[in-house]
Amino acid sequence: GRREDTEEYDDQMLLGIAYYNAKLLYENDRGDVFSNAKKRGLLELLKDEPEFQYQKELQRGGGGRKKGISIAGNSGRKANGVVYLKNWLIQSRGIDEKGNKLLNLHYIYDVGFLRELLKFDGKRNTDRVSAAIVGMFDVKETIHKGVVAEEVNHNTQDDDYFNNPFT
């Protein structure tokens, strides 16, 4: 749950991100995530602002890249993010034993998130929906750039353990 103190909340969030070896794309126009991560020397846990190569009109003009993403100040981004989320929710994941289509929506077990989705109108504060919208931008960016698997060296000749004789 959310802590009273945002710094304590950010500490818990950054610890979780480090524990899961993850990176965070966050809304950079609210809160103190950047400054709290910087204070702790954990800026590498924050994702850079997406490049939006897949949709040029969402790009922000101007200076260097920064961490996080701004959605609230750019209505085009929010509207596109809502469409991305809607499309993801109704995307087919398979069929059940009776032949009914299963959607991503059917695999959401967070009652609070489902309630927020039902009440979402683009005006009221819906933190879970906002987080999901940010997540959709992260998914789009990852898919556009392509996922490249880390190359693993399977050459055991360099490994002394496997070259030891059985004596």
MDAnalysis code that builds the backbone (N, CA, C; Angstrom):
import MDAnalysis as mda
import numpy as np

u = mda.Universe.empty(501, n_residues=167, atom_resindex=np.repeat(np.arange(167), 3), trajectory=True)
u.add_TopologyAttr("name", ["N", "CA", "C"] * 167)
u.add_TopologyAttr("resid", np.arange(1, 168))
u.add_TopologyAttr("resname", ["GLY", "ARG", "ARG", "GLU", "ASP", "THR", "GLU", "GLU", "TYR", "ASP", "ASP", "GLN", "MET", "LEU", "LEU", "GLY", "ILE", "ALA", "TYR", "TYR", "ASN", "ALA", "LYS", "LEU", "LEU", "TYR", "GLU", "ASN", "ASP", "ARG", "GLY", "ASP", "VAL", "PHE", "SER", "ASN", "ALA", "LYS", "LYS", "ARG", "GLY", "LEU", "LEU", "GLU", "LEU", "LEU", "LYS", "ASP", "GLU", "PRO", "GLU", "PHE", "GLN", "TYR", "GLN", "LYS", "GLU", "LEU", "GLN", "ARG", "GLY", "GLY", "GLY", "GLY", "ARG", "LYS", "LYS", "GLY", "ILE", "SER", "ILE", "ALA", "GLY", "ASN", "SER", "GLY", "ARG", "LYS", "ALA", "ASN", "GLY", "VAL", "VAL", "TYR", "LEU", "LYS", "ASN", "TRP", "LEU", "ILE", "GLN", "SER", "ARG", "GLY", "ILE", "ASP", "GLU", "LYS", "GLY", "ASN", "LYS", "LEU", "LEU", "ASN", "LEU", "HIS", "TYR", "ILE", "TYR", "ASP", "VAL", "GLY", "PHE", "LEU", "ARG", "GLU", "LEU", "LEU", "LYS", "PHE", "ASP", "GLY", "LYS", "ARG", "ASN", "THR", "ASP", "ARG", "VAL", "SER", "ALA", "ALA", "ILE", "VAL", "GLY", "MET", "PHE", "ASP", "VAL", "LYS", "GLU", "THR", "ILE", "HIS", "LYS", "GLY", "VAL", "VAL", "ALA", "GLU", "GLU", "VAL", "ASN", "HIS", "ASN", "THR", "GLN", "ASP", "ASP", "ASP", "TYR", "PHE", "ASN", "ASN", "PRO", "PHE", "THR"])
u.atoms.positions = np.array([
    [0.808, -1.178, 0.000],
    [0.000, 0.000, 0.000],
    [0.853, 1.244, 0.000],
    [0.214, 2.340, -0.226],
    [0.914, 3.621, -0.289],
    [1.229, 4.125, 1.113],
    [2.434, 4.522, 1.311],
    [2.885, 5.068, 2.593],
    [2.472, 6.537, 2.689],
    [2.425, 7.034, 3.915],
    [2.114, 8.450, 4.123],
    [3.212, 9.340, 3.558],
    [4.444, 8.917, 3.752],
    [5.603, 9.686, 3.318],
    [6.031, 9.200, 1.927],
    [6.042, 10.091, 0.933],
    [6.388, 9.666, -0.423],
    [7.825, 9.178, -0.521],
    [8.709, 9.712, 0.301],
    [10.098, 9.254, 0.280],
    [10.188, 7.796, 0.738],
    [9.430, 7.457, 1.769],
    [9.392, 6.070, 2.253],
    [8.768, 5.165, 1.183],
    [7.735, 5.641, 0.542],
    [7.095, 4.885, -0.542],
    [8.095, 4.636, -1.669],
    [8.806, 5.693, -2.081],
    [9.796, 5.551, -3.148],
    [10.902, 4.581, -2.751],
    [11.328, 4.621, -1.471],
    [12.344, 3.678, -0.993],
    [11.881, 2.245, -1.186],
    [10.651, 1.956, -0.786],
    [10.110, 0.607, -0.925],
    [10.012, 0.202, -2.397],
    [9.579, 1.133, -3.222],
    [9.450, 0.864, -4.643],
    [10.817, 0.588, -5.263],
    [11.815, 1.405, -4.951],
    [13.151, 1.223, -5.507],
    [13.788, -0.076, -5.020],
    [13.526, -0.447, -3.762],
    [14.024, -1.729, -3.252],
    [13.406, -2.894, -4.034],
    [12.117, -2.809, -4.312],
    [11.447, -3.850, -5.086],
    [11.993, -3.943, -6.501],
    [12.230, -2.800, -7.107],
    [12.767, -2.765, -8.466],
    [14.158, -3.396, -8.491],
    [14.993, -3.035, -7.510],
    [16.341, -3.611, -7.432],
    [16.265, -5.117, -7.183],
    [15.375, -5.550, -6.303],
    [15.240, -6.963, -5.967],
    [14.884, -7.791, -7.201],
    [13.981, -7.271, -8.023],
    [13.533, -7.999, -9.211],
    [14.373, -7.677, -10.450],
    [15.471, -6.935, -10.251],
    [16.363, -6.585, -11.355],
    [15.569, -5.961, -12.507],
    [14.706, -5.020, -12.156],
    [13.808, -4.397, -13.121],
    [14.182, -2.938, -13.333],
    [13.442, -2.285, -14.189],
    [13.571, -0.844, -14.411],
    [12.183, -0.247, -14.344],
    [12.110, 1.030, -13.983],
    [10.844, 1.699, -13.765],
    [10.609, 2.798, -14.791],
    [9.482, 2.713, -15.482],
    [8.992, 3.826, -16.286],
    [7.874, 4.446, -15.467],
    [8.010, 5.680, -15.107],
    [7.074, 6.342, -14.198],
    [6.640, 7.668, -14.794],
    [5.531, 8.202, -14.269],
    [5.076, 9.523, -14.695],
    [5.974, 10.566, -14.041],
    [6.744, 11.274, -14.862],
    [7.756, 12.179, -14.324],
    [7.235, 13.572, -14.002],
    [5.963, 13.813, -14.190],
    [5.422, 15.140, -13.890],
    [4.666, 15.160, -12.562],
    [4.926, 14.174, -11.737],
    [4.315, 14.134, -10.401],
    [5.256, 13.375, -9.473],
    [5.209, 13.698, -8.201],
    [6.014, 13.000, -7.214],
    [7.492, 13.359, -7.275],
    [8.280, 12.649, -6.479],
    [9.711, 12.906, -6.359],
    [10.540, 11.665, -6.663],
    [10.059, 10.821, -7.548],
    [10.752, 9.569, -7.835],
    [12.178, 9.842, -8.299],
    [12.359, 10.784, -9.233],
    [13.689, 11.067, -9.767],
    [14.630, 11.552, -8.668],
    [14.198, 12.541, -7.900],
    [15.095, 13.098, -6.875],
    [15.406, 12.073, -5.787],
    [14.433, 11.235, -5.419],
    [14.689, 10.205, -4.407],
    [15.626, 9.119, -4.939],
    [15.491, 8.761, -6.205],
    [16.403, 7.782, -6.801],
    [17.800, 8.373, -6.925],
    [17.875, 9.648, -7.278],
    [19.177, 10.313, -7.407],
    [19.885, 10.393, -6.053],
    [19.125, 10.730, -4.997],
    [19.671, 10.803, -3.635],
    [20.327, 9.495, -3.219],
    [19.753, 8.396, -3.675],
    [20.232, 7.068, -3.273],
    [21.182, 6.453, -4.293],
    [21.503, 7.204, -5.342],
    [22.411, 6.701, -6.369],
    [21.814, 5.564, -7.181],
    [20.496, 5.619, -7.408],
    [19.800, 4.526, -8.091],
    [19.146, 4.967, -9.405],
    [19.704, 5.974, -10.048],
    [19.116, 6.460, -11.301],
    [19.104, 5.392, -12.392],
    [20.018, 4.422, -12.294],
    [20.057, 3.371, -13.314],
    [18.815, 2.477, -13.276],
    [18.030, 2.566, -12.192],
    [16.788, 1.787, -12.092],
    [15.626, 2.451, -12.827],
    [15.820, 3.713, -13.229],
    [14.753, 4.459, -13.911],
    [14.947, 4.381, -15.417],
    [13.860, 4.134, -16.124],
    [13.927, 4.042, -17.580],
    [13.957, 5.440, -18.187],
    [14.639, 5.541, -19.332],
    [14.648, 6.789, -20.091],
    [13.276, 7.020, -20.705],
    [13.006, 8.267, -21.023],
    [11.752, 8.600, -21.690],
    [11.683, 7.846, -23.015],
    [10.542, 7.248, -23.331],
    [10.410, 6.533, -24.607],
    [10.692, 7.456, -25.785],
    [11.192, 6.869, -26.864],
    [11.515, 7.654, -28.060],
    [10.303, 7.841, -28.966],
    [9.275, 7.022, -28.822],
    [8.058, 7.101, -29.617],
    [8.342, 7.014, -31.115],
    [9.301, 6.189, -31.503],
    [9.606, 6.006, -32.929],
    [8.423, 5.387, -33.678],
    [7.574, 4.683, -32.960],
    [6.424, 4.031, -33.572],
    [5.274, 4.997, -33.817],
    [5.346, 6.210, -33.238],
    [4.290, 7.205, -33.435],
    [4.897, 8.587, -33.226],
    [5.407, 9.156, -34.288],
    [6.200, 10.389, -34.239],
    [5.473, 11.573, -33.591],
    [4.144, 11.661, -33.746],
    [3.421, 12.817, -33.202],
    [3.417, 12.837, -31.670],
    [3.813, 11.746, -31.043],
    [3.878, 11.710, -29.581],
    [5.233, 12.169, -29.052],
    [6.196, 12.356, -29.953],
    [7.523, 12.784, -29.519],
    [7.477, 14.218, -29.015],
    [8.318, 14.479, -28.055],
    [8.432, 15.819, -27.498],
    [9.629, 16.487, -28.159],
    [9.449, 17.694, -28.596],
    [10.574, 18.422, -29.169],
    [11.499, 18.913, -28.077],
    [12.684, 19.274, -28.461],
    [13.574, 19.896, -27.488],
    [14.742, 19.044, -27.084],
    [15.254, 19.358, -25.924],
    [16.539, 18.900, -25.410],
    [16.727, 17.418, -25.242],
    [17.656, 17.113, -24.349],
    [18.089, 15.744, -24.149],
    [17.019, 14.878, -23.513],
    [17.291, 13.599, -23.557],
    [16.346, 12.656, -22.998],
    [16.379, 12.728, -21.483],
    [15.228, 12.486, -20.886],
    [15.147, 12.456, -19.436],
    [14.515, 11.147, -18.999],
    [14.411, 10.956, -17.731],
    [13.855, 9.726, -17.186],
    [12.339, 9.840, -17.081],
    [11.651, 8.712, -17.186],
    [10.206, 8.683, -17.016],
    [9.456, 9.143, -18.248],
    [8.168, 9.359, -18.067],
    [7.304, 9.771, -19.170],
    [6.284, 10.773, -18.644],
    [5.971, 11.750, -19.460],
    [4.932, 12.716, -19.122],
    [3.703, 12.397, -19.963],
    [2.579, 12.198, -19.272],
    [1.339, 11.884, -19.974],
    [0.309, 12.984, -19.761],
    [0.212, 13.477, -18.527],
    [-0.846, 14.428, -18.161],
    [-0.784, 15.703, -18.990],
    [0.405, 16.221, -19.238],
    [0.527, 17.482, -19.960],
    [0.359, 17.336, -21.459],
    [0.301, 16.122, -21.934],
    [0.216, 15.875, -23.365],
    [-1.016, 15.020, -23.635],
    [-2.125, 15.661, -23.962],
    [-3.387, 14.927, -24.119],
    [-3.314, 13.887, -25.228],
    [-2.497, 14.112, -26.234],
    [-2.341, 13.125, -27.294],
    [-1.756, 11.832, -26.762],
    [-0.803, 11.943, -25.859],
    [-0.214, 10.741, -25.271],
    [-1.233, 9.988, -24.431],
    [-1.964, 10.713, -23.597],
    [-2.930, 10.035, -22.739],
    [-3.998, 9.338, -23.573],
    [-4.525, 10.032, -24.577],
    [-5.560, 9.446, -25.428],
    [-5.037, 8.199, -26.138],
    [-3.810, 8.269, -26.648],
    [-3.222, 7.102, -27.300],
    [-3.002, 5.981, -26.303],
    [-2.542, 6.316, -25.095],
    [-2.324, 5.311, -24.059],
    [-3.606, 4.596, -23.674],
    [-4.714, 5.335, -23.627],
    [-6.015, 4.735, -23.317],
    [-6.403, 3.746, -24.425],
    [-6.174, 4.112, -25.668],
    [-6.481, 3.218, -26.791],
    [-5.596, 1.971, -26.718],
    [-4.292, 2.164, -26.424],
    [-3.390, 1.009, -26.304],
    [-3.877, 0.067, -25.205],
    [-4.285, 0.629, -24.066],
    [-4.765, -0.196, -22.952],
    [-6.041, -0.928, -23.337],
    [-6.979, -0.225, -23.956],
    [-8.242, -0.862, -24.382],
    [-7.960, -2.018, -25.330],
    [-7.090, -1.786, -26.292],
    [-6.757, -2.839, -27.252],
    [-6.086, -4.029, -26.571],
    [-5.246, -3.758, -25.583],
    [-4.590, -4.843, -24.851],
    [-5.613, -5.640, -24.037],
    [-6.540, -4.937, -23.395],
    [-7.551, -5.610, -22.580],
    [-8.397, -6.583, -23.390],
    [-8.716, -6.225, -24.642],
    [-9.585, -7.075, -25.452],
    [-8.800, -7.979, -26.406],
    [-7.487, -8.005, -26.239],
    [-6.659, -8.889, -27.061],
    [-6.873, -10.341, -26.643],
    [-7.034, -11.219, -27.619],
    [-7.288, -12.630, -27.358],
    [-6.038, -13.318, -26.825],
    [-6.235, -14.155, -25.796],
    [-5.140, -14.942, -25.216],
    [-5.304, -16.425, -25.495],
    [-6.438, -16.827, -26.013],
    [-6.684, -18.229, -26.271],
    [-8.164, -18.538, -26.168],
    [-8.461, -19.824, -26.005],
    [-9.845, -20.248, -25.836],
    [-9.928, -21.215, -24.662],
    [-11.097, -21.243, -24.025],
    [-11.283, -22.172, -22.908],
    [-11.790, -23.511, -23.427],
    [-12.065, -24.443, -22.504],
    [-12.488, -25.798, -22.889],
    [-13.832, -25.829, -23.609],
    [-14.620, -24.751, -23.467],
    [-15.927, -24.686, -24.149],
    [-15.851, -23.925, -25.473],
    [-14.650, -23.476, -25.838],
    [-14.474, -22.757, -27.094],
    [-14.684, -21.260, -26.987],
    [-14.880, -20.736, -25.765],
    [-15.040, -19.290, -25.584],
    [-13.686, -18.596, -25.675],
    [-13.695, -17.427, -26.316],
    [-12.469, -16.653, -26.441],
    [-12.070, -16.084, -25.080],
    [-10.796, -16.224, -24.724],
    [-10.261, -15.645, -23.492],
    [-9.430, -14.421, -23.845],
    [-9.695, -13.332, -23.159],
    [-9.010, -12.065, -23.400],
    [-8.048, -11.766, -22.256],
    [-7.141, -10.820, -22.472],
    [-6.264, -10.388, -21.384],
    [-7.091, -9.958, -20.170],
    [-8.214, -9.318, -20.407],
    [-9.103, -8.860, -19.347],
    [-9.490, -9.993, -18.395],
    [-9.658, -11.186, -18.920],
    [-10.069, -12.322, -18.101],
    [-8.980, -12.779, -17.130],
    [-7.765, -12.310, -17.308],
    [-6.653, -12.718, -16.459],
    [-6.247, -11.639, -15.462],
    [-7.092, -10.645, -15.277],
    [-6.846, -9.604, -14.274],
    [-7.605, -9.987, -13.014],
    [-6.866, -10.198, -11.935],
    [-7.474, -10.636, -10.673],
    [-7.484, -9.534, -9.617],
    [-7.014, -8.343, -9.968],
    [-6.982, -7.208, -9.055],
    [-8.336, -6.503, -9.115],
    [-9.157, -6.722, -8.087],
    [-10.513, -6.167, -8.054],
    [-10.481, -4.640, -8.100],
    [-9.523, -4.038, -7.389],
    [-9.407, -2.580, -7.401],
    [-9.142, -2.039, -8.796],
    [-8.271, -2.702, -9.528],
    [-7.966, -2.284, -10.898],
    [-9.202, -2.428, -11.785],
    [-9.916, -3.530, -11.649],
    [-11.129, -3.734, -12.443],
    [-12.177, -2.667, -12.137],
    [-12.322, -2.321, -10.859],
    [-13.280, -1.254, -10.490],
    [-12.865, 0.082, -11.089],
    [-11.562, 0.372, -11.048],
    [-11.088, 1.626, -11.639],
    [-11.329, 1.641, -13.139],
    [-11.126, 0.503, -13.804],
    [-11.397, 0.438, -15.243],
    [-12.860, 0.745, -15.544],
    [-13.764, 0.216, -14.719],
    [-15.193, 0.466, -14.919],
    [-15.549, 1.938, -14.716],
    [-14.891, 2.597, -13.778],
    [-15.198, 3.995, -13.466],
    [-14.364, 4.989, -14.282],
    [-13.411, 4.496, -15.043],
    [-12.483, 5.389, -15.746],
    [-13.225, 6.287, -16.728],
    [-12.977, 7.590, -16.592],
    [-13.575, 8.560, -17.506],
    [-12.539, 9.569, -18.010],
    [-11.289, 9.376, -17.633],
    [-10.233, 10.283, -18.064],
    [-10.095, 11.511, -17.193],
    [-10.997, 11.695, -16.236],
    [-10.964, 12.876, -15.378],
    [-10.601, 12.540, -13.936],
    [-11.224, 11.489, -13.399],
    [-10.979, 11.173, -11.983],
    [-9.625, 10.502, -11.807],
    [-9.146, 10.523, -10.567],
    [-7.852, 9.960, -10.222],
    [-7.948, 8.439, -10.159],
    [-7.326, 7.771, -11.121],
    [-7.325, 6.309, -11.165],
    [-5.870, 5.856, -11.312],
    [-5.208, 5.691, -10.176],
    [-3.776, 5.380, -10.174],
    [-3.450, 4.082, -10.890],
    [-4.268, 3.060, -10.674],
    [-3.986, 1.760, -11.302],
    [-4.127, 1.842, -12.819],
    [-5.136, 2.543, -13.281],
    [-5.327, 2.704, -14.723],
    [-4.183, 3.542, -15.299],
    [-3.789, 4.594, -14.597],
    [-2.659, 5.415, -15.056],
    [-1.387, 4.583, -15.165],
    [-1.148, 3.720, -14.176],
    [0.027, 2.845, -14.212],
    [-0.056, 1.886, -15.401],
    [-1.241, 1.371, -15.687],
    [-1.412, 0.467, -16.822],
    [-1.175, 1.198, -18.142],
    [-1.596, 2.450, -18.226],
    [-1.366, 3.244, -19.436],
    [0.124, 3.447, -19.649],
    [0.839, 3.790, -18.580],
    [2.299, 3.931, -18.671],
    [2.904, 2.604, -19.127],
    [2.394, 1.506, -18.578],
    [2.879, 0.188, -18.972],
    [2.677, -0.094, -20.453],
    [1.582, 0.392, -21.014],
    [1.320, 0.183, -22.438],
    [2.369, 0.893, -23.299],
    [2.798, 2.089, -22.865],
    [3.848, 2.792, -23.599],
    [5.161, 2.016, -23.518],
    [5.425, 1.422, -22.367],
    [6.641, 0.629, -22.197],
    [6.592, -0.602, -23.104],
    [5.440, -1.249, -23.181],
    [5.279, -2.418, -24.053],
    [5.495, -2.011, -25.511],
    [4.857, -0.922, -25.934],
    [5.000, -0.448, -27.316],
    [6.464, -0.170, -27.647],
    [7.152, 0.507, -26.735],
    [8.560, 0.853, -26.956],
    [9.417, -0.409, -27.049],
    [9.166, -1.365, -26.174],
    [9.939, -2.609, -26.164],
    [9.709, -3.391, -27.449],
    [8.462, -3.488, -27.876],
    [8.150, -4.218, -29.105],
    [8.776, -3.518, -30.305],
    [8.700, -2.188, -30.326],
    [9.252, -1.445, -31.467],
    [10.758, -1.627, -31.571],
    [11.436, -1.552, -30.443],
    [12.897, -1.695, -30.455],
    [13.311, -3.143, -30.650],
    [12.420, -4.052, -30.299],
    [12.739, -5.478, -30.410],
    [13.456, -5.953, -29.162],
    [13.164, -7.149, -28.793],
    [13.801, -7.722, -27.625],
    [14.985, -8.536, -28.106],
    [16.149, -8.185, -27.604],
    [17.365, -8.869, -28.002],
    [17.844, -9.704, -26.826],
    [17.947, -11.004, -27.044],
    [18.400, -11.900, -25.976],
    [19.886, -11.699, -25.739],
    [20.255, -11.773, -24.473],
    [21.657, -11.659, -24.104],
    [22.381, -12.916, -24.557],
    [23.529, -12.732, -25.207],
    [24.268, -13.885, -25.708],
    [24.970, -14.586, -24.553],
    [24.818, -15.898, -24.497],
    [25.422, -16.702, -23.442],
    [26.500, -17.564, -24.069],
    [27.673, -17.586, -23.448],
    [28.782, -18.387, -23.933],
    [28.634, -19.809, -23.408],
    [28.355, -20.757, -24.306],
    [28.197, -22.149, -23.919],
    [29.473, -22.954, -24.149],
    [30.570, -22.263, -24.383],
    [31.838, -22.928, -24.613],
    [32.420, -23.367, -23.272],
    [32.366, -24.668, -22.990],
    [32.841, -25.170, -21.696],
    [34.336, -25.449, -21.708],
    [35.001, -25.286, -22.850],
    [36.441, -25.526, -22.889],
    [37.188, -24.528, -22.022],
    [36.634, -23.330, -21.870],
    [37.288, -22.320, -21.051],
    [36.992, -22.497, -19.574],
    [36.117, -23.410, -19.239],
    [35.709, -23.615, -17.858],
    [36.532, -24.747, -17.253],
    [37.399, -24.413, -16.315],
    [38.287, -25.412, -15.709],
    [37.526, -26.526, -15.016],
    [36.382, -26.254, -14.483],
    [35.606, -27.260, -13.763],
    [35.294, -28.454, -14.659],
    [34.889, -28.175, -15.888],
    [34.499, -29.251, -16.802],
    [35.706, -29.920, -17.460],
    [36.872, -29.330, -17.349],
    [38.073, -29.916, -17.944],
    [38.915, -30.681, -16.934],
    [38.500, -30.745, -15.688],
    [39.249, -31.488, -14.670],
    [39.125, -32.993, -14.921],
    [40.218, -33.707, -14.779],
    [40.123, -35.175, -14.901],
    [39.408, -35.750, -13.679],
    [38.869, -36.970, -13.818],
    [38.130, -37.608, -12.749],
    [39.043, -38.309, -11.736],
    [40.252, -37.965, -11.643],
    [41.164, -38.658, -10.701],
    [41.281, -37.962, -9.387],
])
